[in-house]
Structure formats: structure tokens, C-alpha cells
């Protein structure tokens, strides 16, 4: 398996545990509406990530047209990842709990939860900045329009969606004993991983131009 694909999957799994509005809504949808609705919500999140990556890619393509821009932009991208890691580590989570869990078998409107996941994720202004940082680093390392770059982002989106799907199933199964305070610890772990990822990518970019 390609190293770029593996790196993308690892990043995708990490991102899937970034606790924000989309994460909380995904868990709540799975608990109160069932795993099928949660998976549809997850598909909306993955679709929005694809759109944001495409927009970031097109914007970064213009910026990185010159080789002299690649190192500073790569460092800035790594710094963005580190900033997100610190923000995630310190972020406090609030969850509203419903008094009734509705998991009855009803006709499911696939577009309802798909659109909800898509728009809740894509309207997060920080995510576009985040993806610009990731795209800047990955394209600096692997180049534009290369198989490795495509594999990296394919792995990232796949990692996000599969991890979200697993979260949906687990959240539904343990809905009666789920302690939402544990999400705070998940935030901290993910924050540390993102900081490490950012530092590692900065080092790699610097070494490429030494």
C-alpha cells in the first residue's frame, strides 16, 4: 500500500475525532435517530470535506506555481495544523441531551441527514483554512497532479468516512451508558496528534529544501 495513502488515512482518522459541532451532531443523530441516519450524516461530512479540499487545491495551485513559494507556504500550512491542534486540545465541549431516544423503524429521508452533515461541516470557517494548510504541505511534498497527492486525499476522505461510520455504530450501541465527558479527553488526544503531525510535516518540508 502506498505510503501517501497510509498517511492520508491516518490524517483522516485523526480528523474524524476533532470534536466540534459536526462531531456532536453525528453522535447525537446516531443515538437518537439510529446508525443509518448517522452514516448518512457522515456521508455529508465526507462530501463537504471533498469540496473544501478541491477549493483549497485550486487556490493553492495558483500560489505554489513558483518553486520559491513552496517552502514558506509549506511551513505556514504546518503552523496551521499546530494551531488547530492547540485549539482542539483546549476546546470545551457542550452537548445537549434529548429526553427521548427515537430509533423506531421509519422511512428515512437520505437527503435530510446528508445535507445536514454537508452544510454543518462546510459552513465551519476554520475548516477551509485548515484544508488550505494541509493541501499546501501535501502538494509541496508530492507535487501537483501526481498519483501520490490524489492517493493522500483519497485516503483522508476514506479515513474520515469509515471512522465516522464506526462512531455511528458504537454511539448507537452504547447510547445508554455513554459519558460525554470522555469527549474532552478525546479532544486533548486529537490536539496532541495534530500538533505532532504539523511539526512532522514542517520538518519534512524544510529538509526537502536544504
Secondary structure, DSSP 8 states (H G I E B T S, - for coil): --HHHHHHHHHHHHHHT--SHHHHHHHHHHHHH-HHHHHHHHHHHHHHHHHHHHHHHHHHHHHTTSGGGHHHHHHHHHHHHHHHHHHHHH--------S----------HHHHHHHHHHHHHT-HHHHHHHHHHHHHHHHHH-TT-HHHHHHHHHHHHHHHHHHHHHHHHHHHTTTT--TTHHHHHHHHHHHHHHHHHHHHHHHHHHHT-
